[in-house]
Amino acid sequence: MGKGTKLYSIFFNKCPRCQRGNFFAVNNAYNLKRFDQMNPQCACCGERFEKEPGYYTGALYVSYAYYTALIVGCFLVMEVALEWDLSYFLGVLIGLIILLTPLFFRLARLTWINFFISFDAHKPTSCP
């Protein structure tokens, strides 16, 4: 997963345009006081991250897809392969959902903005 791919931007919290500046203010998704704070624009290329009010409403659908994949994957592993009891499955699943919520929030927003903004290697930047 090299620089210049959308996956690089999504998984490493980078600007989708230049892939140098950070999208979120802190890299740690589990800093619960600041996990949702985005930079208003890229510090390197100046790309605005808040396009318009309600822009990230579409990220809810991306988040829904991530949670659906998690639930189906857990079901296949725990219920079908391991044949766990339903109460154990639900307990583990609820715990996973709670633990992964900050991460899925960030991944959904980064995925959403990467749908609309492509990497530009020739974009002038002020970062080294």
N, CA, C and O atoms as a GROMACS GRO file, in nm:
protein
  512
    1MET      N    1   0.086  -0.116   0.000
    1MET     CA    2   0.000   0.000   0.000
    1MET      C    3   0.091   0.123   0.000
    1MET      O    4   0.133   0.171   0.105
    2GLY      N    5   0.118   0.170  -0.118
    2GLY     CA    6   0.211   0.281  -0.129
    2GLY      C    7   0.141   0.415  -0.138
    2GLY      O    8   0.020   0.424  -0.157
    3LYS      N    9   0.221   0.517  -0.125
    3LYS     CA   10   0.171   0.653  -0.136
    3LYS      C   11   0.115   0.673  -0.277
    3LYS      O   12   0.170   0.623  -0.375
    4GLY      N   13   0.007   0.745  -0.285
    4GLY     CA   14  -0.059   0.767  -0.412
    4GLY      C   15  -0.185   0.685  -0.428
    4GLY      O   16  -0.261   0.706  -0.523
    5THR      N   17  -0.210   0.593  -0.336
    5THR     CA   18  -0.332   0.513  -0.342
    5THR      C   19  -0.433   0.568  -0.241
    5THR      O   20  -0.396   0.631  -0.142
    6LYS      N   21  -0.558   0.542  -0.267
    6LYS     CA   22  -0.663   0.587  -0.176
    6LYS      C   23  -0.654   0.514  -0.042
    6LYS      O   24  -0.684   0.572   0.062
    7LEU      N   25  -0.612   0.389  -0.044
    7LEU     CA   26  -0.598   0.313   0.080
    7LEU      C   27  -0.492   0.374   0.171
    7LEU      O   28  -0.506   0.372   0.294
    8TYR      N   29  -0.386   0.428   0.113
    8TYR     CA   30  -0.283   0.494   0.193
    8TYR      C   31  -0.343   0.613   0.268
    8TYR      O   32  -0.319   0.631   0.387
    9SER      N   33  -0.421   0.693   0.197
    9SER     CA   34  -0.484   0.809   0.259
    9SER      C   35  -0.582   0.767   0.368
    9SER      O   36  -0.587   0.830   0.474
   10ILE      N   37  -0.659   0.662   0.344
   10ILE     CA   38  -0.761   0.618   0.439
   10ILE      C   39  -0.698   0.560   0.565
   10ILE      O   40  -0.738   0.596   0.676
   11PHE      N   41  -0.601   0.472   0.550
   11PHE     CA   42  -0.546   0.402   0.666
   11PHE      C   43  -0.440   0.479   0.743
   11PHE      O   44  -0.411   0.446   0.858
   12PHE      N   45  -0.381   0.582   0.680
   12PHE     CA   46  -0.276   0.657   0.748
   12PHE      C   47  -0.316   0.800   0.782
   12PHE      O   48  -0.229   0.881   0.814
   13ASN      N   49  -0.446   0.834   0.774
   13ASN     CA   50  -0.496   0.965   0.814
   13ASN      C   51  -0.429   1.077   0.737
   13ASN      O   52  -0.380   1.173   0.796
   14LYS      N   53  -0.428   1.066   0.605
   14LYS     CA   54  -0.361   1.165   0.522
   14LYS      C   55  -0.460   1.236   0.430
   14LYS      O   56  -0.567   1.183   0.399
   15CYS      N   57  -0.422   1.355   0.389
   15CYS     CA   58  -0.500   1.433   0.294
   15CYS      C   59  -0.515   1.353   0.165
   15CYS      O   60  -0.416   1.297   0.116
   16PRO      N   61  -0.634   1.345   0.108
   16PRO     CA   62  -0.650   1.269  -0.016
   16PRO      C   63  -0.581   1.333  -0.137
   16PRO      O   64  -0.548   1.263  -0.232
   17ARG      N   65  -0.560   1.464  -0.134
   17ARG     CA   66  -0.500   1.532  -0.249
   17ARG      C   67  -0.348   1.517  -0.253
   17ARG      O   68  -0.294   1.472  -0.354
   18CYS      N   69  -0.278   1.553  -0.146
   18CYS     CA   70  -0.131   1.549  -0.147
   18CYS      C   71  -0.074   1.432  -0.069
   18CYS      O   72   0.041   1.394  -0.090
   19GLN      N   73  -0.152   1.374   0.020
   19GLN     CA   74  -0.114   1.263   0.106
   19GLN      C   75   0.009   1.293   0.192
   19GLN      O   76   0.092   1.205   0.218
   20ARG      N   77   0.018   1.417   0.234
   20ARG     CA   78   0.124   1.457   0.327
   20ARG      C   79   0.068   1.509   0.458
   20ARG      O   80   0.113   1.468   0.565
   21GLY      N   81  -0.030   1.598   0.451
   21GLY     CA   82  -0.090   1.654   0.572
   21GLY      C   83  -0.190   1.559   0.634
   21GLY      O   84  -0.245   1.472   0.567
   22ASN      N   85  -0.213   1.575   0.763
   22ASN     CA   86  -0.308   1.491   0.835
   22ASN      C   87  -0.451   1.540   0.817
   22ASN      O   88  -0.476   1.661   0.813
   23PHE      N   89  -0.545   1.447   0.806
   23PHE     CA   90  -0.686   1.477   0.792
   23PHE      C   91  -0.748   1.509   0.928
   23PHE      O   92  -0.817   1.609   0.943
   24PHE      N   93  -0.722   1.423   1.027
   24PHE     CA   94  -0.772   1.446   1.162
   24PHE      C   95  -0.664   1.514   1.245
   24PHE      O   96  -0.545   1.501   1.215
   25ALA      N   97  -0.705   1.587   1.348
   25ALA     CA   98  -0.611   1.664   1.430
   25ALA      C   99  -0.513   1.574   1.505
   25ALA      O  100  -0.397   1.612   1.523
   26VAL      N  101  -0.557   1.457   1.548
   26VAL     CA  102  -0.469   1.362   1.617
   26VAL      C  103  -0.473   1.229   1.543
   26VAL      O  104  -0.575   1.193   1.486
   27ASN      N  105  -0.362   1.158   1.542
   27ASN     CA  106  -0.356   1.029   1.472
   27ASN      C  107  -0.420   0.916   1.550
   27ASN      O  108  -0.461   0.815   1.492
   28ASN      N  109  -0.431   0.930   1.681
   28ASN     CA  110  -0.484   0.824   1.766
   28ASN      C  111  -0.637   0.829   1.767
   28ASN      O  112  -0.695   0.926   1.816
   29ALA      N  113  -0.701   0.727   1.714
   29ALA     CA  114  -0.848   0.722   1.711
   29ALA      C  115  -0.906   0.702   1.850
   29ALA      O  116  -1.026   0.726   1.870
   30TYR      N  117  -0.826   0.658   1.945
   30TYR     CA  118  -0.876   0.630   2.078
   30TYR      C  119  -0.845   0.741   2.178
   30TYR      O  120  -0.856   0.720   2.299
   31ASN      N  121  -0.806   0.858   2.130
   31ASN     CA  122  -0.800   0.978   2.212
   31ASN      C  123  -0.943   1.031   2.214
   31ASN      O  124  -0.981   1.111   2.129
   32LEU      N  125  -1.022   0.986   2.310
   32LEU     CA  126  -1.166   1.006   2.305
   32LEU      C  127  -1.210   1.152   2.316
   32LEU      O  128  -1.324   1.184   2.282
   33LYS      N  129  -1.125   1.239   2.363
   33LYS     CA  130  -1.161   1.381   2.368
   33LYS      C  131  -1.147   1.448   2.231
   33LYS      O  132  -1.214   1.547   2.204
   34ARG      N  133  -1.060   1.394   2.146
   34ARG     CA  134  -1.032   1.461   2.018
   34ARG      C  135  -1.041   1.369   1.897
   34ARG      O  136  -0.996   1.407   1.789
   35PHE      N  137  -1.097   1.250   1.911
   35PHE     CA  138  -1.096   1.155   1.799
   35PHE      C  139  -1.174   1.204   1.677
   35PHE      O  140  -1.147   1.162   1.565
   36ASP      N  141  -1.271   1.294   1.700
   36ASP     CA  142  -1.356   1.340   1.590
   36ASP      C  143  -1.316   1.476   1.534
   36ASP      O  144  -1.382   1.526   1.443
   37GLN      N  145  -1.211   1.538   1.585
   37GLN     CA  146  -1.173   1.672   1.541
   37GLN      C  147  -1.089   1.664   1.413
   37GLN      O  148  -0.980   1.608   1.410
   38MET      N  149  -1.145   1.723   1.308
   38MET     CA  150  -1.076   1.727   1.179
   38MET      C  151  -1.003   1.859   1.164
   38MET      O  152  -1.045   1.961   1.220
   39ASN      N  153  -0.895   1.857   1.090
   39ASN     CA  154  -0.831   1.982   1.052
   39ASN      C  155  -0.921   2.051   0.950
   39ASN      O  156  -0.980   1.983   0.866
   40PRO      N  157  -0.934   2.183   0.954
   40PRO     CA  158  -1.022   2.250   0.858
   40PRO      C  159  -0.970   2.240   0.715
   40PRO      O  160  -1.047   2.238   0.619
   41GLN      N  161  -0.837   2.235   0.701
   41GLN     CA  162  -0.777   2.221   0.568
   41GLN      C  163  -0.642   2.154   0.584
   41GLN      O  164  -0.588   2.145   0.695
   42CYS      N  165  -0.588   2.106   0.474
   42CYS     CA  166  -0.458   2.040   0.476
   42CYS      C  167  -0.349   2.144   0.504
   42CYS      O  168  -0.348   2.251   0.442
   43ALA      N  169  -0.259   2.112   0.594
   43ALA     CA  170  -0.150   2.203   0.628
   43ALA      C  171  -0.047   2.212   0.515
   43ALA      O  172   0.032   2.306   0.511
   44CYS      N  173  -0.048   2.116   0.425
   44CYS     CA  174   0.053   2.112   0.318
   44CYS      C  175   0.003   2.172   0.187
   44CYS      O  176   0.069   2.258   0.129
   45CYS      N  177  -0.115   2.128   0.141
   45CYS     CA  178  -0.161   2.174   0.009
   45CYS      C  179  -0.279   2.270   0.017
   45CYS      O  180  -0.316   2.329  -0.084
   46GLY      N  181  -0.339   2.286   0.134
   46GLY     CA  182  -0.449   2.380   0.150
   46GLY      C  183  -0.585   2.325   0.111
   46GLY      O  184  -0.683   2.400   0.110
   47GLU      N  185  -0.596   2.198   0.079
   47GLU     CA  186  -0.724   2.136   0.043
   47GLU      C  187  -0.820   2.147   0.161
   47GLU      O  188  -0.788   2.108   0.273
   48ARG      N  189  -0.940   2.202   0.135
   48ARG     CA  190  -1.041   2.214   0.241
   48ARG      C  191  -1.107   2.081   0.266
   48ARG      O  192  -1.148   2.013   0.172
   49PHE      N  193  -1.118   2.042   0.392
   49PHE     CA  194  -1.178   1.914   0.427
   49PHE      C  195  -1.326   1.925   0.454
   49PHE      O  196  -1.399   1.828   0.437
   50GLU      N  197  -1.373   2.040   0.496
   50GLU     CA  198  -1.516   2.062   0.520
   50GLU      C  199  -1.570   2.134   0.396
   50GLU      O  200  -1.565   2.257   0.387
   51LYS      N  201  -1.622   2.056   0.303
   51LYS     CA  202  -1.666   2.112   0.174
   51LYS      C  203  -1.790   2.200   0.188
   51LYS      O  204  -1.795   2.310   0.135
   52GLU      N  205  -1.889   2.150   0.260
   52GLU     CA  206  -2.016   2.221   0.278
   52GLU      C  207  -2.085   2.162   0.400
   52GLU      O  208  -2.050   2.052   0.443
   53PRO      N  209  -2.182   2.232   0.456
   53PRO     CA  210  -2.253   2.174   0.571
   53PRO      C  211  -2.323   2.044   0.530
   53PRO      O  212  -2.390   2.038   0.427
   54GLY      N  213  -2.308   1.943   0.609
   54GLY     CA  214  -2.370   1.814   0.581
   54GLY      C  215  -2.295   1.728   0.483
   54GLY      O  216  -2.346   1.625   0.439
   55TYR      N  217  -2.174   1.767   0.447
   55TYR     CA  218  -2.096   1.692   0.347
   55TYR      C  219  -2.073   1.547   0.392
   55TYR      O  220  -2.079   1.456   0.310
   56TYR      N  221  -2.048   1.527   0.520
   56TYR     CA  222  -2.014   1.394   0.568
   56TYR      C  223  -2.135   1.310   0.608
   56TYR      O  224  -2.120   1.206   0.672
   57THR      N  225  -2.254   1.354   0.570
   57THR     CA  226  -2.373   1.272   0.594
   57THR      C  227  -2.362   1.141   0.518
   57THR      O  228  -2.408   1.037   0.565
   58GLY      N  229  -2.302   1.145   0.401
   58GLY     CA  230  -2.282   1.024   0.322
   58GLY      C  231  -2.190   0.924   0.388
   58GLY      O  232  -2.195   0.804   0.358
   59ALA      N  233  -2.105   0.972   0.478
   59ALA     CA  234  -2.014   0.882   0.550
   59ALA      C  235  -2.092   0.788   0.641
   59ALA      O  236  -2.041   0.683   0.680
   60LEU      N  237  -2.216   0.823   0.675
   60LEU     CA  238  -2.299   0.732   0.754
   60LEU      C  239  -2.324   0.603   0.680
   60LEU      O  240  -2.327   0.496   0.741
   61TYR      N  241  -2.342   0.610   0.548
   61TYR     CA  242  -2.365   0.491   0.469
   61TYR      C  243  -2.238   0.406   0.459
   61TYR      O  244  -2.246   0.283   0.459
   62VAL      N  245  -2.125   0.470   0.452
   62VAL     CA  246  -1.997   0.398   0.452
   62VAL      C  247  -1.977   0.328   0.586
   62VAL      O  248  -1.936   0.213   0.591
   63SER      N  249  -2.007   0.399   0.693
   63SER     CA  250  -1.996   0.341   0.827
   63SER      C  251  -2.090   0.221   0.840
   63SER      O  252  -2.054   0.120   0.900
   64TYR      N  253  -2.208   0.234   0.787
   64TYR     CA  254  -2.305   0.124   0.789
   64TYR      C  255  -2.248   0.001   0.718
   64TYR      O  256  -2.265  -0.112   0.765
   65ALA      N  257  -2.180   0.022   0.605
   65ALA     CA  258  -2.118  -0.090   0.532
   65ALA      C  259  -2.008  -0.154   0.615
   65ALA      O  260  -1.995  -0.277   0.616
   66TYR      N  261  -1.927  -0.074   0.683
   66TYR     CA  262  -1.822  -0.130   0.768
   66TYR      C  263  -1.881  -0.213   0.882
   66TYR      O  264  -1.833  -0.322   0.910
   67TYR      N  265  -1.984  -0.162   0.946
   67TYR     CA  266  -2.047  -0.236   1.056
   67TYR      C  267  -2.114  -0.363   1.005
   67TYR      O  268  -2.110  -0.466   1.072
   68THR      N  269  -2.175  -0.358   0.888
   68THR     CA  270  -2.238  -0.476   0.830
   68THR      C  271  -2.133  -0.584   0.802
   68THR      O  272  -2.154  -0.701   0.831
   69ALA      N  273  -2.019  -0.542   0.746
   69ALA     CA  274  -1.911  -0.638   0.721
   69ALA      C  275  -1.860  -0.699   0.852
   69ALA      O  276  -1.832  -0.819   0.858
   70LEU      N  277  -1.849  -0.618   0.956
   70LEU     CA  278  -1.805  -0.668   1.086
   70LEU      C  279  -1.904  -0.771   1.141
   70LEU      O  280  -1.864  -0.878   1.188
   71ILE      N  281  -2.033  -0.740   1.136
   71ILE     CA  282  -2.134  -0.829   1.192
   71ILE      C  283  -2.141  -0.960   1.113
   71ILE      O  284  -2.149  -1.068   1.173
   72VAL      N  285  -2.138  -0.952   0.982
   72VAL     CA  286  -2.143  -1.074   0.900
   72VAL      C  287  -2.017  -1.157   0.922
   72VAL      O  288  -2.025  -1.279   0.935
   73GLY      N  289  -1.901  -1.092   0.926
   73GLY     CA  290  -1.776  -1.164   0.950
   73GLY      C  291  -1.776  -1.233   1.086
   73GLY      O  292  -1.737  -1.349   1.097
   74CYS      N  293  -1.819  -1.161   1.188
   74CYS     CA  294  -1.826  -1.221   1.322
   74CYS      C  295  -1.925  -1.337   1.326
   74CYS      O  296  -1.899  -1.440   1.388
   75PHE      N  297  -2.036  -1.320   1.259
   75PHE     CA  298  -2.135  -1.428   1.256
   75PHE      C  299  -2.077  -1.552   1.190
   75PHE      O  300  -2.092  -1.663   1.242
   76LEU      N  301  -2.012  -1.534   1.077
   76LEU     CA  302  -1.955  -1.650   1.008
   76LEU      C  303  -1.848  -1.721   1.091
   76LEU      O  304  -1.842  -1.844   1.093
   77VAL      N  305  -1.765  -1.644   1.158
   77VAL     CA  306  -1.659  -1.704   1.239
   77VAL      C  307  -1.714  -1.768   1.365
   77VAL      O  308  -1.686  -1.884   1.394
   78MET      N  309  -1.795  -1.692   1.441
   78MET     CA  310  -1.836  -1.738   1.573
   78MET      C  311  -1.953  -1.835   1.570
   78MET      O  312  -1.956  -1.930   1.650
   79GLU      N  313  -2.048  -1.815   1.484
   79GLU     CA  314  -2.166  -1.900   1.483
   79GLU      C  315  -2.148  -2.021   1.391
   79GLU      O  316  -2.183  -2.133   1.429
   80VAL      N  317  -2.094  -1.999   1.273
   80VAL     CA  318  -2.084  -2.108   1.176
   80VAL      C  319  -1.959  -2.192   1.199
   80VAL      O  320  -1.967  -2.314   1.210
   81ALA      N  321  -1.843  -2.126   1.206
   81ALA     CA  322  -1.718  -2.201   1.218
   81ALA      C  323  -1.694  -2.253   1.361
   81ALA      O  324  -1.660  -2.370   1.379
   82LEU      N  325  -1.712  -2.168   1.461
   82LEU     CA  326  -1.682  -2.208   1.599
   82LEU      C  327  -1.804  -2.264   1.673
   82LEU      O  328  -1.789  -2.323   1.780
   83GLU      N  329  -1.922  -2.246   1.617
   83GLU     CA  330  -2.048  -2.292   1.675
   83GLU      C  331  -2.070  -2.244   1.819
   83GLU      O  332  -2.107  -2.322   1.907
   84TRP      N  333  -2.045  -2.117   1.840
   84TRP     CA  334  -2.068  -2.057   1.972
   84TRP      C  335  -2.216  -2.042   1.996
   84TRP      O  336  -2.297  -2.040   1.903
   85ASP      N  337  -2.251  -2.030   2.122
   85ASP     CA  338  -2.388  -2.001   2.161
   85ASP      C  339  -2.420  -1.856   2.122
   85ASP      O  340  -2.330  -1.772   2.119
   86LEU      N  341  -2.545  -1.828   2.092
   86LEU     CA  342  -2.585  -1.695   2.047
   86LEU      C  343  -2.554  -1.588   2.151
   86LEU      O  344  -2.518  -1.476   2.114
   87SER      N  345  -2.567  -1.618   2.280
   87SER     CA  346  -2.541  -1.517   2.383
   87SER      C  347  -2.392  -1.479   2.386
   87SER      O  348  -2.361  -1.362   2.408
   88TYR      N  349  -2.302  -1.572   2.366
   88TYR     CA  350  -2.159  -1.540   2.358
   88TYR      C  351  -2.130  -1.454   2.236
   88TYR      O  352  -2.055  -1.356   2.241
   89PHE      N  353  -2.192  -1.494   2.125
   89PHE     CA  354  -2.175  -1.418   2.000
   89PHE      C  355  -2.217  -1.273   2.018
   89PHE      O  356  -2.145  -1.182   1.979
   90LEU      N  357  -2.334  -1.252   2.077
   90LEU     CA  358  -2.384  -1.116   2.096
   90LEU      C  359  -2.297  -1.036   2.193
   90LEU      O  360  -2.272  -0.918   2.171
   91GLY      N  361  -2.250  -1.101   2.299
   91GLY     CA  362  -2.161  -1.033   2.394
   91GLY      C  363  -2.032  -0.987   2.329
   91GLY      O  364  -1.989  -0.873   2.349
   92VAL      N  365  -1.969  -1.075   2.251
   92VAL     CA  366  -1.845  -1.039   2.182
   92VAL      C  367  -1.873  -0.931   2.077
   92VAL      O  368  -1.796  -0.836   2.064
   93LEU      N  369  -1.982  -0.946   2.004
   93LEU     CA  370  -2.015  -0.849   1.899
   93LEU      C  371  -2.041  -0.710   1.956
   93LEU      O  372  -1.993  -0.612   1.900
   94ILE      N  373  -2.114  -0.700   2.063
   94ILE     CA  374  -2.141  -0.570   2.125
   94ILE      C  375  -2.011  -0.507   2.175
   94ILE      O  376  -1.990  -0.387   2.158
   95GLY      N  377  -1.925  -0.587   2.235
   95GLY     CA  378  -1.795  -0.536   2.278
   95GLY      C  379  -1.710  -0.485   2.161
   95GLY      O  380  -1.648  -0.380   2.170
   96LEU      N  381  -1.709  -0.561   2.051
   96LEU     CA  382  -1.634  -0.517   1.932
   96LEU      C  383  -1.690  -0.388   1.874
   96LEU      O  384  -1.615  -0.299   1.836
   97ILE      N  385  -1.820  -0.378   1.868
   97ILE     CA  386  -1.882  -0.257   1.813
   97ILE      C  387  -1.846  -0.135   1.898
   97ILE      O  388  -1.814  -0.030   1.843
   98ILE      N  389  -1.850  -0.149   2.029
   98ILE     CA  390  -1.814  -0.037   2.116
   98ILE      C  391  -1.668   0.000   2.099
   98ILE      O  392  -1.634   0.118   2.091
   99LEU      N  393  -1.580  -0.100   2.093
   99LEU     CA  394  -1.437  -0.073   2.079
   99LEU      C  395  -1.400  -0.013   1.943
   99LEU      O  396  -1.308   0.068   1.934
  100LEU      N  397  -1.470  -0.052   1.838
  100LEU     CA  398  -1.434  -0.008   1.703
  100LEU      C  399  -1.506   0.118   1.656
  100LEU      O  400  -1.478   0.166   1.547
  101THR      N  401  -1.597   0.172   1.736
  101THR     CA  402  -1.672   0.290   1.693
  101THR      C  403  -1.584   0.409   1.658
  101THR      O  404  -1.606   0.468   1.552
  102PRO      N  405  -1.486   0.449   1.740
  102PRO     CA  406  -1.402   0.563   1.699
  102PRO      C  407  -1.324   0.536   1.571
  102PRO      O  408  -1.308   0.626   1.488
  103LEU      N  409  -1.276   0.415   1.554
  103LEU     CA  410  -1.201   0.379   1.434
  103LEU      C  411  -1.290   0.380   1.311
  103LEU      O  412  -1.250   0.433   1.207
  104PHE      N  413  -1.409   0.323   1.320
  104PHE     CA  414  -1.501   0.321   1.206
  104PHE      C  415  -1.549   0.461   1.171
  104PHE      O  416  -1.569   0.491   1.053
  105PHE      N  417  -1.567   0.548   1.270
  105PHE     CA  418  -1.605   0.687   1.244
  105PHE      C  419  -1.501   0.753   1.153
  105PHE      O  420  -1.536   0.816   1.053
  106ARG      N  421  -1.375   0.738   1.190
  106ARG     CA  422  -1.267   0.801   1.114
  106ARG      C  423  -1.251   0.737   0.976
  106ARG      O  424  -1.233   0.807   0.877
  107LEU      N  425  -1.256   0.604   0.972
  107LEU     CA  426  -1.242   0.536   0.843
  107LEU      C  427  -1.355   0.574   0.747
  107LEU      O  428  -1.331   0.589   0.627
  108ALA      N  429  -1.475   0.590   0.798
  108ALA     CA  430  -1.588   0.626   0.713
  108ALA      C  431  -1.570   0.766   0.655
  108ALA      O  432  -1.596   0.787   0.536
  109ARG      N  433  -1.526   0.861   0.735
  109ARG     CA  434  -1.504   0.996   0.683
  109ARG      C  435  -1.391   1.001   0.581
  109ARG      O  436  -1.403   1.066   0.478
  110LEU      N  437  -1.283   0.932   0.611
  110LEU     CA  438  -1.171   0.929   0.517
  110LEU      C  439  -1.209   0.858   0.388
  110LEU      O  440  -1.168   0.900   0.280
  111THR      N  441  -1.287   0.752   0.397
  111THR     CA  442  -1.333   0.682   0.277
  111THR      C  443  -1.424   0.773   0.195
  111THR      O  444  -1.411   0.778   0.073
  112TRP      N  445  -1.513   0.843   0.261
  112TRP     CA  446  -1.608   0.931   0.192
  112TRP      C  447  -1.536   1.041   0.115
  112TRP      O  448  -1.568   1.065  -0.002
  113ILE      N  449  -1.442   1.108   0.176
  113ILE     CA  450  -1.374   1.217   0.107
  113ILE      C  451  -1.285   1.162  -0.005
  113ILE      O  452  -1.261   1.231  -0.104
  114ASN      N  453  -1.236   1.040   0.010
  114ASN     CA  454  -1.154   0.979  -0.095
  114ASN      C  455  -1.236   0.936  -0.216
  114ASN      O  456  -1.180   0.914  -0.323
  115PHE      N  457  -1.368   0.924  -0.200
  115PHE     CA  458  -1.454   0.899  -0.316
  115PHE      C  459  -1.451   1.017  -0.413
  115PHE      O  460  -1.464   0.998  -0.534
  116PHE      N  461  -1.433   1.138  -0.362
  116PHE     CA  462  -1.450   1.258  -0.441
  116PHE      C  463  -1.321   1.334  -0.472
  116PHE      O  464  -1.319   1.418  -0.562
  117ILE      N  465  -1.215   1.307  -0.398
  117ILE     CA  466  -1.089   1.378  -0.420
  117ILE      C  467  -0.982   1.276  -0.455
  117ILE      O  468  -0.964   1.177  -0.385
  118SER      N  469  -0.911   1.301  -0.564
  118SER     CA  470  -0.806   1.209  -0.608
  118SER      C  471  -0.668   1.264  -0.575
  118SER      O  472  -0.650   1.385  -0.558
  119PHE      N  473  -0.573   1.176  -0.566
  119PHE     CA  474  -0.433   1.212  -0.541
  119PHE      C  475  -0.379   1.291  -0.660
  119PHE      O  476  -0.404   1.256  -0.775
  120ASP      N  477  -0.306   1.397  -0.630
  120ASP     CA  478  -0.244   1.479  -0.733
  120ASP      C  479  -0.097   1.497  -0.696
  120ASP      O  480  -0.063   1.575  -0.607
  121ALA      N  481  -0.011   1.424  -0.764
  121ALA     CA  482   0.132   1.428  -0.733
  121ALA      C  483   0.194   1.563  -0.768
  121ALA      O  484   0.300   1.598  -0.716
  122HIS      N  485   0.129   1.639  -0.853
  122HIS     CA  486   0.184   1.767  -0.897
  122HIS      C  487   0.125   1.886  -0.821
  122HIS      O  488   0.156   2.001  -0.854
  123LYS      N  489   0.042   1.859  -0.722
  123LYS     CA  490  -0.016   1.967  -0.640
  123LYS      C  491   0.095   2.034  -0.559
  123LYS      O  492   0.168   1.966  -0.487
  124PRO      N  493   0.110   2.166  -0.571
  124PRO     CA  494   0.215   2.232  -0.492
  124PRO      C  495   0.186   2.223  -0.343
  124PRO      O  496   0.074   2.245  -0.298
  125THR      N  497   0.289   2.190  -0.268
  125THR     CA  498   0.272   2.176  -0.124
  125THR      C  499   0.376   2.262  -0.052
  125THR      O  500   0.480   2.296  -0.107
  126SER      N  501   0.344   2.295   0.072
  126SER     CA  502   0.439   2.371   0.154
  126SER      C  503   0.508   2.281   0.255
  126SER      O  504   0.581   2.330   0.341
  127CYS      N  505   0.485   2.149   0.247
  127CYS     CA  506   0.550   2.054   0.337
  127CYS      C  507   0.678   2.001   0.273
  127CYS      O  508   0.691   1.998   0.151
  128PRO      N  509   0.773   1.961   0.356
  128PRO     CA  510   0.897   1.904   0.301
  128PRO      C  511   0.876   1.768   0.240
  128PRO      O  512   0.971   1.709   0.189
   0.00000   0.00000   0.00000
